[in-house]
Amino acid sequence: MESHLYRAKQAITRRRAIGLLAAFLPGSLPSVACEEKRSERWVAAQGDKAGSYGVGWVAPAQVAPASAALTGFRGHDVLQHPLRKNSVLVIARRPGTRGLEIDLLSGREVSGFSCATDRHLFGHACFSADGRVLYTTESAISEGLGRIAVRDAASYQLLDEWSSHGIGPHELRLMPDGLSLAVANSGILTRPASGRRGLNLASMRSNVSYLSAANGGLEDAFELAEPKASLRHLAVAADGSVAFAIQMQRDAAGHTNTVPLAGVHRLGSPPQLFDDPPTLIDQLKDYVGSVAICDQSRTAGFTSPRGSLAAFWNIDTGMLVGAHALRDVCGIASTPGRAGFLLSSSLGEIRELDSFCLQEYRAKRVKLPGQRWDNHLHVVVDV
Amino acid sequence: MRCCYTFMRSLTDTGGIHALVCLFMTIVLAGCVNDGQGPEPPVPENPALNLRQTLERSLEGAILPAVNAFLAEAQALDTAAEGFCAVQDAIALEELQRRWKSTFEQWYRLVLYKFGPLDDNFVFPAFTFIDGLRLRGTNYLETVRAEIVDDLDDVRVLDDAYFGSKTFQRVGLLALESAIFETSTPEHSTDAAAILSEYGFQPRKCDVLLGLSGQLLSQAQYVENGWTTEHLDTGRPFRELFLAGELEDGTEPLSQVIISSQEFLDYLQARNVVITAAQVSQHAWQAIAASIDEVELLLRGERGEAGSIFDFMESVGRLNEIAAVEDSLRQVRQSIADRDPAMLEITLGFLDGNFKREIPDSLDIDLGINFTDGD
């Protein structure tokens, strides 16, 4: 009895796995040797304690230790400066107050900014379409309200400040038309004086708001039915589809139901949650730390360091495409020009997957012990 | 180590950004694990060798015995089910119930090691087919009850293929518990005479029992086979992959043991397992006591055998950390003896904390900054 039941289980398991892969098996993997821009760099905040915080970067297939520069604060997101392609801007994570521009060729500080009085950052920023304006998510500490700070991207001079139309704004993204911003308001109030502890979990309401990139006017917004689902990270497809990632505030929820942690929104439509399969969602442990979209495959990838798992859904069908296990994975980025995803972990690994079949290019695996890739990974080009 | 920390601090303190290109920066960062807070523990002459010994001791002394013992229990339960169905008397029922309890306890030892063959699939991991509760604490008792009633009322053939195709919510230890400890009538009587009577007038119930016990046995065989013969399609036993540090997600094997144990302790308290698991058989406290036995075995090793986790911690001077863990274990034991769910939750929290701090710190295990402090 046992042996054929065992085989049946194996067969079922394999069939399920094959089912997940069936949609993309006919095509072979793109060549590992496909053209890569020689000037491409993979960049992330790194470090694990005061004194080691900085930004690190590697070239694809690099086997030597990563290049790095200290920042003096723990960074969160890192962006390539559109006007100075050799530079990246490191944004301090909550409740830091500094942004620092680093030249990747020299490793030196180029410029930077500090928040205005009574403001702090949330680790994220984006540039306007012409690259001349920088937007950062900030908090008005006394009021406890979300703000979008608008700065001159060349000088970092503060130009304006708008409401984020929520509390605890986290990631923001420029929409493809260049006219609007999508802002994930986490709904969670924190104050520097009380550290990173949420102060309003009982009453929190999270949303994604769409603002005019010209004047901050509210154009649209959506919330989710689950009040303790904190919308935190965003990625935007070329057609304007916005993938969103959630961190569930379970202790405040009062229930143990599976809550989807990922989804997609299109203006004019209700948000679509990626709620299947629940057994996989459970393994994300109520926490997604980053999201990226590959436009070629129409796949969005979501990372959970608590589950040590990256999960991928098709943003049009809402179907699970696959998953990849990597200890403490959090950084995720799409690879320009070759339909792939990069995954990074704080244990020093970077892996590249084909975004259609999600198979890893194992020969391209980068493992740099001691390199502590933090929350977000970015690909910068033309350095 | 302390000097590189001082060096790093001096770089930041002298102001601005200091570009440290390539090489040395990473070496320095990699070396600065201890931040100089408190006295540094004595380092054994060859810590890597000792950690290797600790890994091997954990595998040979705790993990593989737990795998083998669960298989033996599942086999004994299947045999007891066949024996019961042959005679259907009170003695055989008592033996069957006793076997289920010992299998359940052994599961609560094995589930501490929920990785490798037990966690073999992103969507349908093997462990869920043994214990659906472990996934996220959802109690499927009403689901298994309804499924058994359907199976009794239907005319379909209740063969191995049928039970092998069931979803995880409908099989495993919970379904067996319902089949063995209560009637399938609306009152769900736990009276032995009523259970025997139902088996007597409903011959399909033994088909259900045997199908479920066979399915559990197949899962136990699958797990044992994965550890000792071949894991998935790797062509190698997971035991070998584990010892070689070739886990697919890049986790170091000893880290995997500690993380898995910590996650189980977190699950026990966060899902209040003592008041949701094994409620028909009333056997949750004993199962959790078995889990704590396994935790102690993992940490202390077998008497007289060197190389346990505590041995390593002692060798690097982590006596205070050992004392903290022992204190937590003592408090958990006391809450179990007192049958106090509230204190159990609290004290399991202490032990969970030990697996997040004292133990990984002592073993120099890196849980990851995103895992511990993401945003």
Contacts between the chains, C-beta under 8 A, distances in Angstrom:
chain1	res1	chain2	res2	distance
A	1	B	160	5.4
A	1	B	214	4.6
A	1	B	217	7.5
A	1	B	218	7.6
A	2	B	214	6.7
A	2	B	217	5.2
A	2	B	218	5.1
A	2	B	221	5.2
A	3	B	221	7.9
A	4	B	160	6.2
A	4	B	161	7.8
A	4	B	164	8.0
A	5	B	160	4.9
A	5	B	163	7.3
A	5	B	164	4.8
A	5	B	214	5.9
A	5	B	215	6.1
A	5	B	217	7.6
A	5	B	218	3.5
A	6	B	218	4.7
A	6	B	221	5.3
A	6	B	222	5.4
A	6	B	225	7.2
A	8	B	160	7.4
A	8	B	161	6.2
A	8	B	164	3.8
A	8	B	165	7.2
A	8	B	218	7.8
A	9	B	126	7.7
A	9	B	129	7.5
A	9	B	164	6.1
A	9	B	218	6.1
A	9	B	219	7.1
A	9	B	222	5.8
A	10	B	222	7.4
A	12	B	124	7.6
A	12	B	164	7.3
A	12	B	165	7.1
A	13	B	120	7.0
A	13	B	121	5.6
A	13	B	124	6.6
A	16	B	121	7.1
A	16	B	123	6.2
A	16	B	124	6.0
A	17	B	121	7.2
A	20	B	123	7.6
A	46	B	29	7.9
A	47	B	29	7.1
A	48	B	369	5.1
A	49	B	32	7.6
A	49	B	35	5.5
A	50	B	12	7.9
A	51	B	5	6.7
A	51	B	8	4.3
A	51	B	9	4.9
A	51	B	11	7.9
A	51	B	12	5.7
A	51	B	32	7.5
A	51	B	35	7.9
A	52	B	8	6.0
A	52	B	29	5.4
A	52	B	32	6.1
A	56	B	26	7.9
A	64	B	22	6.0
A	64	B	23	7.1
A	65	B	22	5.6
A	65	B	23	5.5
A	65	B	25	7.2
A	65	B	26	3.5
A	65	B	27	6.8
A	66	B	22	7.4
A	66	B	25	8.0
A	66	B	26	5.8
A	67	B	21	5.2
A	67	B	22	5.3
A	67	B	25	7.5
A	68	B	20	6.1
A	68	B	21	7.8
A	68	B	25	4.5
A	68	B	26	6.6
A	68	B	29	7.2
A	69	B	17	5.5
A	69	B	18	7.1
A	69	B	19	4.7
A	69	B	20	6.9
A	70	B	8	7.9
A	70	B	11	6.0
A	70	B	12	5.8
A	70	B	17	6.1
A	70	B	18	5.4
A	70	B	20	7.3
A	71	B	17	6.8
A	72	B	12	5.1
A	72	B	17	7.8
A	76	B	375	6.3
A	93	B	375	5.4
A	94	B	375	6.0
A	100	B	17	7.0
A	102	B	17	6.6
A	102	B	19	8.0
A	106	B	19	6.2
A	107	B	17	7.7
A	107	B	19	2.5
A	107	B	20	7.1
A	107	B	21	5.3
A	108	B	17	6.0
A	108	B	19	5.2
A	109	B	16	5.8
A	109	B	17	3.5
A	123	B	375	6.3
A	196	B	375	7.6
A	256	B	136	6.3
A	256	B	137	5.5
A	256	B	138	6.9
A	256	B	271	6.8
A	258	B	136	6.6
A	277	B	123	4.9
A	279	B	123	5.5
A	279	B	124	6.5
A	279	B	125	7.3
A	279	B	128	6.7
A	279	B	135	6.4
A	279	B	168	7.8
A	280	B	122	5.3
A	280	B	123	5.2
A	282	B	135	5.6
A	282	B	136	4.7
A	283	B	122	6.9
A	287	B	374	7.1
A	289	B	370	6.0
A	289	B	374	4.8
A	289	B	375	7.7
A	305	B	368	6.1
A	305	B	370	3.5
A	305	B	371	4.7
A	305	B	374	5.4
A	306	B	371	5.9
A	306	B	374	7.7
A	308	B	249	5.5
A	308	B	251	7.1
A	308	B	371	7.5
A	309	B	122	7.2
A	311	B	122	7.8
A	320	B	123	7.7
A	322	B	122	7.9
A	323	B	122	4.3
A	325	B	122	7.6
A	325	B	248	5.8
A	325	B	249	3.6
A	326	B	249	5.2
A	326	B	250	5.9
A	327	B	249	5.0
A	327	B	250	4.9
A	327	B	251	4.3
A	327	B	255	7.6
A	327	B	368	6.5
A	328	B	367	7.4
A	328	B	368	2.8
A	328	B	369	7.5
A	328	B	370	5.1
A	328	B	371	4.9
A	329	B	370	7.6
A	330	B	370	3.8
A	330	B	374	6.1
A	345	B	250	6.9
A	345	B	368	6.7
A	345	B	370	7.4
A	346	B	366	7.9
A	346	B	368	4.5
A	346	B	369	4.4
A	346	B	370	5.1
A	346	B	371	7.6
A	347	B	250	6.6
A	347	B	366	6.2
A	347	B	368	5.9
A	349	B	250	5.4
A	367	B	250	7.8
A	368	B	26	6.6
A	369	B	30	5.8
A	370	B	26	5.1
A	370	B	27	7.1
A	370	B	29	5.0
A	370	B	30	2.6
A	370	B	31	7.6
A	371	B	26	6.1
A	371	B	29	7.3
A	372	B	29	7.3
A	372	B	369	5.9
A	374	B	369	6.5
A	374	B	370	7.1
A	375	B	370	6.2
A	375	B	374	5.9
A	375	B	375	6.0
